[in-house]
Amino acid sequence: MKLPSVSVVFLSYKQERFVEEALRAALAQDLPEFELIIADDASPDGTWSVIERVLAGQIRPGITIKILRQPKNLGLLGNFNAALAIATGEIFVLMAGDDVSYPSRASKMAASFAADPTLRAVTCGSRLVGADGRALPCRPPDLRTQVFEHGPRRKDPFAGTPITGACASYHRSLYDIFGPLPPDAGGEDIDFAFRALLLGRTQYYGEVLLDYRMHGGNICNFAVEELTDDELLAKHLWAANAFSKCDIQWGRDLDVAFKGGHVDAQRRARLAWVVERFVSRHALSALSLSLAPFSLWWPAAWRLIRNGDVKVLKFFFKRFVPSERTAYLKWARGRKG
């Protein structure tokens, strides 16, 4: 089976402590040939010096290296866009400057795409580690390989796909057809997962192929045991507010998919409803977590009811019953632990 060409897209920012191990893992991928794009987002610490030191060593044949050292900070989406703009591979395998990919990660992702031409995104299992590299207590990862797609009964924009950007790999059509992500997009992982389902299917590859590092600088995921209750609520509030705005970019991508003939009118209408239901739920969650007054909370609740979600009571309890907020925190800690 011939594998598609691969661009390993290595994104770094202010990861001086971890970037050497992460970059050496990227260079150790067992593909005979691949392109490695190193895009550093104007790190203000010693991240770039570490990268230069690693690259000054011997690099095995078969690896083509492209370097992007941003002159000013572009943010994650800007750095991501810049890296993909110069990538030539059929498959983009994302790697971060604080995580450690196992040597076979890129080749197994490429093999999944080769085996199933309908796939547009592939993720894998990961092992949670702390800043020191030691494994963190967590639920064991799912080791079942599964495929996901939008269907008439799906009420989830991601169709059940596990969303972990650090584990993701994408077909280049997601960039070629839809273009770069604008600054108001929700995030490269959630937006590219949605794009992948518009064009085809996604796969969760049931094997742990990455050490996913949790430390104080994580953007989205975090070690809950290091957070106070107020900090944990603030993290969940941030996420709820971010998800409540996803309809902006998803609406754009849905229009592109429809105009390009990838989605018909009936599917477009259903997915628009799925997206509206999703964002209205998260908008109400944000208002509940922020203890918004009832005059703001009730219109958001009615919006959710209009979209066919009758589980408004759980948000009511989260907002107006103190003991339920305590129960929610307990659930949130158990979910991450």
N, C-alpha and C positions, 0 to 999 in steps of 0.2 A: 504494500500500500504506500503510495507516494504521499508524503506529508506536504501540507501547504507551507509556503515561506512564512517565517515568523519574525516579527519585530518585538523584541523585549523592550518595553517602555518603562524606564526606571526614573521615578520622580522623587526628588529629594528637597527637603526644606528644613533647615535648623535641626539636623539629626546627627551632629558631630559624634555623639556617643555610640551610635548604632550603625552608621552608614558603611563602615568598612566591612563588617560581617555581611550586611545586606548586599553590597556591591560584589563582594567575592562570591556570594551565592549566585548572583545573576551571571557572573562570568563562568561559573561552574556548570551551567546548564548542559545536559548531555546531547543536545542536538549537534549534528556534525557541522551545520552552518546556521547562523542566525545574525540578525542585526540588533545591536544593542544601542538604544538611544538613552543617553544620560541627560536629564533635564533638571538642573538645579534652579530653584526659584529665588535667586539672589539671597542665599542664606547669609545671615549676619554673623554667624559663628564660624567655627573651623570646618564646617562640612565640606566646603570645596577643597580645602587643603588635603583633607583625608582622601577625597576622590582622586585628586591629582597623584597622591602618593601611591594609591592602589594601581592606577593606570600606568604609572612609571615602571611597574614590574612587568614581567613577561606575560604577554597575552597569547593564548594558544591560537593556532591558525583556525580559520573558519568563522571568526567573530569580526564583524564589521562594526566599528564604533563611531557613533555620531554624538557630538557633544553640544549641548545647549546650556550655556551659563547666562541666565537672564540678567541684564544690566539693572533691572529694577523688579521688585516683587510684583508678580502678575496675579497671585492667588492660585489656588489649586486648579480652577477651571482654565485660567489663562495659560498656566504651565502645561496642563494636559493638552489643550488645543495646539500649542506650539509644538509639542512633541509629536502628536499625530500628524501634523501638517508635513513633517519631513519623513514619516515612516513609510517604508516601501513594502512591508510584508503583507501577506494576505490575512494574517492573524496578528492581533495586538495582544501580547501577554503583559498585563500590568504588574509592576513591582514597585514597592515603596522603600524609602531609605531607612525604614526602621524594622522591616519584616524580613524573614529569611525563607526564601523559596528552596525547596529540596531540588536536587539535581535533575530529577525527571519531570518536574512540573511542566515546563514549556513543551516538552516532547509529548507528554500525555494529553495536554490540552490540544495540541496540533493533531494528534491521532484521533481525538474525538470529533473534531471538525471534519477530518478526512473520511471518517466512517459514516457520518450522517450529514449530507449536504444541506439539510434543512436547518441546521443549528446556526444561530447567529450570536450566541454567547454561551460560554462554559465557565462554571465556577468549580471549586473543589473544597474539600474539608480542610480545616486548619486546627492547629494546636495553640491554645492560648498560653502565652508566656508573659512574665513580668519584665521589668526593665533589666533585671539581671539574667534573663534568659531561662529562668527556671519555670517549669510548668505551673500554671495557676489551676486551682480547683474549679472544675466546671463539668457540665454534663458531657458525656462522651459524644463525639460527633457522629452524625448519621453516616453509615458506610454503604448505603444503598444508592446506586447510580439511578437518577431519575430525570425524566424529560418533562418539560412544562410548555404549555401553549394556551393562548386565549381560546376559550370555548363558550358556548351559549349559556352555560351555567356558572361560569367564573364571575365572581364579584370582586376580584382582586386585580388591580392593574398589573401586578407582577405574576399573576397566575400561579402563585405559590412558590416562585423561584426564590431561593435563599439569596439575599442581597448582601454581599460582602465585597466591597471594591478591591480590597487587597488580594482577593482570590480570583479576580475576574480576568477573563480573556474574551476578546471581541473579534468578530468578523469585520474586515475593513469597510464593508458596505454600510455599516452604521455611521461611519464618518463621511463616506463618499456621497451617500444619498441625502443625509440630513444635514451635513455640514458641522462646523464647530459649535460648541455650546456657548450661548450668550451669557453675560455676567449674571442675569437673573434666573438662570437655570437652577434646579434644585441640587444637583450634584452629578458628577460623572457616572457614578454607579447606578443610581436609580433611573437616571434619564437614559443611559445606554441599555439598561435592562428592559425598559419600556420600548425603546426602539427595536431591540432584538425581537420582542414578541410581536411587534407590528409586521416585521419582515419574515419571521419564521418561528423557530422554537429555541428554548434554552435548555441547558443540561447542567445538573449538579453531578459532578464526577465523585463517586463515593470512595474517596481515598484522601487521607491527610497528606497534603503536599506543601504545607506552609506553616511556619511558626509565626503566629500573629501576635505582635508585641503590644501589650497594654502598658501605658506609662502616662505621665502627667500631660504630655503634649498631644494626645490623640484628639482628632477633630470630632469624631462622632462616637466611637465606642470607647469604653472606659472601664476601669476596675472599680466596681461599686463599693468595695470594702474601704476604698481610700476617700470616699465622699461622705459628707454629712447629709442629713435628710434634706436640708435646704439646697445643697449643691446638686443632689440627685434630682430633686424636683425641677431645678433650673435646667438641667440637662434634658429632661423629658419635655419641658416646656419649649425649649429651643427646637427640639426635633418635631414637636407637634406644629409649631408655627411654620417650620420649613416645609413639612408635608402639606400644610394647608394652602400652599402657594404653587404646588406642583402642576396644577391645571394650566398654568401659563405656558410652560415649555411643552408639556404633553399635548396641549391643544395645537401648538405649532407643528409638532411632529406628526400628529394625527392628520392634519391637513396635508402635509407633504406626502404621507403614505397614501392618502386617498387620491390626490392628484396624480401620483405616480402609478396608480393602479394596483397597489399592494393591499389595499383595504377597500371593500365595496361599501356602498351607502348604508346597508343594513348593519354591517359590522361597525362602521364608523359611528353610527348613532348609539349602538349598544356600548361601545367603549367610551364614548363621551359621557354616558350615564354612569358607567363604572368609575370614571375619573371624578365626576362631580360628587358621587356618593363618598368616595375615598377622601377627598379634600374637605368635604363638609363635616365628616366625622372627626378629622384632625383639627379643624377649626373649632369645633365644640370642645374637644379635649383641651386645646390651648386655653380657651376661656374658662374651663373648669379648673385647670391647674393654676391659673393666675387669679382665681377667686374673683372673676369679673362680676359686676352687678347683674341682677336678674334681668334688667332692661336690655342688656347686651346678650345675656346668655340665652334668653327665650327665643329671639329671632333665629339664632344659630341652631337651636334645637328644632325649631319648626322647619328650617331648611333641610335638616337631616331626615326628619319625618317625611317630608315631601319626596325625598329621594329613596323612600322605601326601607329605611332603617328604623325599626321601632325600638331599638335597644337604648333609648334615650335615658332611661332610668339610671343606668350605670353611671352616666355622665352627671346626672343630677346628684347622685350620692357622692360622687367624687368631688363635686363643687360644694355642696351644702351640708354634708354630714361629716364632721371632723373624724369620727372613727373610721369611716370609709377611706379617707385620705391616708390614714395610718395603714389600713389594710392594703391600699394601693402601693405604698412604699415597700411593704413587705413583699408583695408580688413582684415589684420591680427588681428588688435585690435578688430574689430567688431566680428570676428570669435570666439575670446576667451571671449568677453564680454557678 
